[in-house]
Amino acid sequence: MTQDSQHETYPEIREAVQKLCARFPGEYWRALDREMAYPTAFVDALTEAGYLSVLIPEEYGGSGLPLSAAAAVLEEVQRAGCNGGACHAQMYTMGTVLRHGSEAQKRRYLPGIAEGSLRLQAFGVTEPTSGTDTAALKTTARRDGEHYVVNGQKIWTSRAEHSDLMLLLARTTPPREGAKRTEGLSVLLVDMREALGRGLTIRPIRTMMNHATTEVFFDDLRVPAENLIGEEGKGFRYILSGMNAERLLIAAECVGDAKWFIAKAGAYARERRVFGRPIGQNQGIQFPIAKAYANMRAAELMVREGLRLYESGANPGPEANMAKMLAADASFEAANACIQTHGGFGFAEEYDVERKFRETRLYQVAPISTNLILSYLAEHVLGLPRSY
Ligand SMILES: Cc1cc2nc3c(=O)[nH]c(=O)nc-3n(C[C@H](O)[C@H](O)[C@H](O)COP(=O)(O)OP(=O)(O)OC[C@H]3O[C@@H](n4cnc5c(N)ncnc54)[C@H](O)[C@@H]3O)c2cc1C
């Protein structure tokens, strides 16, 4: 047992995920990356093994495990060089249905999601004009008899082409003077199988990494009113309530990425000989890797603290945000050290370093950018005036 593995939670899950991931080596991801293709076989394997439904309660067909089990799964996926970005959203978007959906909705959707016959991978919040300012979103859902009629546009709706359902945040009541801007937003569960071609259009966006992200257009799309989650007008609160879980899971992924980069850099530094000795003998090579390791461990502690508080029933906004920021920084620092250690080979596709480097860079921006985390801490933890 290594120093690292002694403190890790859920060793059996981790070992089983590592075995599964070994079936999807670098060649698999490289081929997909070239074509910008979705890792269907990998996502199917994770689904069949039950890993994407660890958070769904047993009564709805999942394994009913705590958030730290989901974090262990995603961390191992990244640590193995795979990419959980293809499917991680299912773990946290499902939570909105679980916490705020009616019993009928839970019975209708959760068992299918748990067994893999229904995919809830798409999360439509961000819009091109509103960006981080979610309350300024412009997509509307107007009640018309037994339906909502949806008009507007979302951007960066990842995995929309590989999902059956989308959790959509839209404005059901225009902003009222004097009321909070976050009021009047509602969450709808859109069945994209019925909606495509009937008011829903999806357009892929090519990005610097293979992420299956899209923009989505709504043109008089009719969504049954029974697909409203919770109460009309309270959607912002529902989305917000899932964000700490989302941040902690993304942070766990970043810790996994950092571990992959550190292991990869260490292995290369031991093996590559220049000037008649391993490059890892030079402190100029050792120190950046050692520093990245220390920062990864510190971030990992914050992730664990966030998970501990979350599982004790608290709503750990500061810890979830700090964990996400520190882990994203640690993964990118490790990525940078890894590429530098590899010299020119860091840029060659066959080493997978440049691919992982591109993939982990995302987490400085999404699902929440570093600046917004710092603003949150400044305002809500340190009591400084709101800056925006
Ligand atoms: C690959 C990818 C996948 C994504 N997947 C999804 C998804 O599935 N669903 C979804 O809803 N969204 C998704 N997103 C959107 C993502 O959450 C946003 O990109 C992110 O929240 C930032 O919003 P924005 O891009 O509109 O940036 P903007 O809000 O335009 O911000 C641009 C820059 O300005 C900074 N900034 C803005 N306001 C302030 C301020 N007040 N103080 C200091 N700095 C500020 C930001 O930090 C950022 O660096 C995804 C994005 C990407 C790139």
The ligand as a MOL file (V3000), in Angstrom:
LIG
                    3D

  0  0  0     0  0            999 V3000
M  V30 BEGIN CTAB
M  V30 COUNTS 53 58 0 0 0
M  V30 BEGIN ATOM
M  V30 1 C -16.7130 22.8540 -22.3010 0
M  V30 2 C -17.7600 23.5210 -21.4710 0
M  V30 3 C -18.8110 22.7660 -20.9620 0
M  V30 4 C -19.8470 23.3740 -20.2410 0
M  V30 5 N -20.9410 22.6350 -19.8550 0
M  V30 6 C -22.0410 23.2820 -19.3790 0
M  V30 7 C -23.2800 22.5870 -19.1900 0
M  V30 8 O -23.3730 21.3730 -19.4160 0
M  V30 9 N -24.3560 23.3000 -18.7770 0
M  V30 10 C -24.3130 24.6380 -18.5410 0
M  V30 11 O -25.3290 25.2180 -18.1730 0
M  V30 12 N -23.1320 25.3260 -18.6900 0
M  V30 13 C -22.0230 24.6850 -19.1070 0
M  V30 14 N -20.8400 25.3730 -19.3130 0
M  V30 15 C -20.8310 26.8120 -19.0720 0
M  V30 16 C -19.9160 27.2290 -17.9370 0
M  V30 17 O -20.5250 26.9430 -16.7060 0
M  V30 18 C -19.6030 28.7140 -18.1480 0
M  V30 19 O -18.7580 28.8060 -19.2830 0
M  V30 20 C -18.9760 29.3440 -16.9510 0
M  V30 21 O -19.8660 29.3810 -15.8760 0
M  V30 22 C -18.5280 30.7770 -17.2770 0
M  V30 23 O -19.5700 31.4770 -17.8810 0
M  V30 24 P -19.3200 32.2370 -19.2630 0
M  V30 25 O -18.6330 31.3190 -20.1890 0
M  V30 26 O -20.5970 32.8250 -19.7430 0
M  V30 27 O -18.3100 33.3730 -18.8860 0
M  V30 28 P -18.6540 34.8810 -18.5030 0
M  V30 29 O -19.7030 34.9390 -17.4620 0
M  V30 30 O -18.8740 35.6490 -19.7680 0
M  V30 31 O -17.2690 35.3130 -17.8610 0
M  V30 32 C -16.0900 35.4930 -18.6770 0
M  V30 33 C -14.9100 35.7570 -17.7540 0
M  V30 34 O -15.1770 36.9250 -16.9820 0
M  V30 35 C -15.0670 36.6360 -15.5910 0
M  V30 36 N -16.1040 37.3820 -14.8580 0
M  V30 37 C -17.4270 37.5290 -15.1560 0
M  V30 38 N -18.0260 38.2710 -14.2130 0
M  V30 39 C -17.0810 38.6020 -13.3000 0
M  V30 40 C -17.0860 39.3280 -12.0720 0
M  V30 41 N -18.1950 39.8780 -11.6070 0
M  V30 42 N -15.9280 39.4410 -11.3950 0
M  V30 43 C -14.7820 38.9060 -11.8640 0
M  V30 44 N -14.7150 38.1850 -13.0030 0
M  V30 45 C -15.8510 38.0480 -13.7090 0
M  V30 46 C -15.2900 35.1420 -15.4580 0
M  V30 47 O -14.6260 34.6440 -14.3260 0
M  V30 48 C -14.6920 34.6110 -16.7590 0
M  V30 49 O -13.3120 34.3800 -16.5770 0
M  V30 50 C -19.7720 24.7620 -19.9670 0
M  V30 51 C -18.6810 25.5090 -20.4470 0
M  V30 52 C -17.7020 24.9190 -21.1940 0
M  V30 53 C -16.5790 25.7650 -21.7360 0
M  V30 END ATOM
M  V30 BEGIN BOND
M  V30 1 1 1 2
M  V30 2 1 2 3
M  V30 3 2 2 52
M  V30 4 2 3 4
M  V30 5 1 4 5
M  V30 6 1 4 50
M  V30 7 2 5 6
M  V30 8 1 6 7
M  V30 9 1 6 13
M  V30 10 2 7 8
M  V30 11 1 7 9
M  V30 12 1 9 10
M  V30 13 2 10 11
M  V30 14 1 10 12
M  V30 15 2 12 13
M  V30 16 1 13 14
M  V30 17 1 14 15
M  V30 18 1 14 50
M  V30 19 1 15 16
M  V30 20 1 16 17
M  V30 21 1 16 18
M  V30 22 1 18 19
M  V30 23 1 18 20
M  V30 24 1 20 21
M  V30 25 1 20 22
M  V30 26 1 22 23
M  V30 27 1 23 24
M  V30 28 2 24 25
M  V30 29 1 24 26
M  V30 30 1 24 27
M  V30 31 1 27 28
M  V30 32 2 28 29
M  V30 33 1 28 30
M  V30 34 1 28 31
M  V30 35 1 31 32
M  V30 36 1 32 33
M  V30 37 1 33 34
M  V30 38 1 33 48
M  V30 39 1 34 35
M  V30 40 1 35 36
M  V30 41 1 35 46
M  V30 42 1 36 37
M  V30 43 1 36 45
M  V30 44 2 37 38
M  V30 45 1 38 39
M  V30 46 1 39 40
M  V30 47 2 39 45
M  V30 48 1 40 41
M  V30 49 2 40 42
M  V30 50 1 42 43
M  V30 51 2 43 44
M  V30 52 1 44 45
M  V30 53 1 46 47
M  V30 54 1 46 48
M  V30 55 1 48 49
M  V30 56 2 50 51
M  V30 57 1 51 52
M  V30 58 1 52 53
M  V30 END BOND
M  V30 END CTAB
M  END
